[in-house]
Amino acid sequence: MPTSKTIRKNALEEEKPPLQFDKHDLAILRELLEDSRRTLQEIGAAVKLSPTTCWSRIKRLEAEGVIKQYRIELDRARLGFRDTVIVQLTLESHTDETLFEFGRVLARIPEVMEAYLVSGDYDYFIRIAVKDTRDYERLLREQLYKIPGIRHSKSSFVLRVLKDEHAPLLP
């Protein structure tokens, strides 16, 4: 179920400016990106800081919103979701209210893994996990096409994943 962090009230809200980090902050972030279950002792040894200093820096990075949460990565295929579909959507209207409501509804569909408001020929790119083509057809009929305001959609099944990197680039 989506949390309040999942849905932005205003799809056009301003982003926060980037923060400045020293080499120790970046080293800690790299260690956490590689394995966020590492102990403070292991992180400290890797970045050449005491565990207490690492803890303080991690808490500051959390408070500043740099570290938003800790997650696990699941193997979707092992859970039965063998296919990924990229859906491109165009909406009838582009008001802030329409964009917010559309985003709110999308966030409630469990199969929707990512949704982006984009520029260009389409308004949204959506990444969806499904079991197979029948499951996708069911999702279209029962959920996606019931969302009011969709003018046009185009779907593409992912044939092969060449890169699936969730970690951000660090300077």
Secondary structure by P-SEA (a helix, b strand, c coil): cccccccccccccccccbbbbcaaaaaaaaaaaacccccaaaaaaaacccaaaaaaaaaaaaaaccccbbbbbcccccccccbbbbbbbbbccccaaaaaaaaaaaaacccccccccccccccbbbbbbbccaaaaaaaaaccccccccccbbbbbccccccccccccccc
